[in-house]
Amino acid sequence: MIVQLNGRGNLINNNESDCNINDEELVSRVINEMLCDLDINNMSILFRTIGDKTRLKILWALNKNELCVCDLCGVVNMTKSTVSHQLKLLKQINMVKFEKRGKNCFYKLNDECVANIINVALGHLHHKER
């Protein structure tokens, strides 16, 4: 169902749905508070990117401690090439950052928000199990 507002803020139902709106005021308010398409798109990219098992393992490891690439390879039991590729994807969405020290790159979570995403997701899973 696609719902639009007319100039007076009233709902216009284009009848593509077989449902009738029960609470037009509520639906109107939610439509007005809907995220913009750019935010929806960026959130979709973020969740799609962190939805990979390998990247989740990397994020969990970095949630525990800053690690160099070779140590991350040991943690996730993967090649340097594979881990580096996954880190590149995580850097693109600002989930991780790195610092070069000598020949090694040390990675850590970009900020506390990333740790919060991981911890809230885990809390949600454990909450469902109770």
Secondary structure, 3 states (H helix, E strand, C coil): CCEEECCCCCEEECCCCCCCCCCHHHHHHHHHCCCCHHHHHHHHHHHHHHCCHHHHHHHHHHHHCCEEHHHHHHHHCCCHHHHHHHHHHHHHCCCEEEEEECCEEEEEECCHHHHHHHHHHHHHHHHHHC
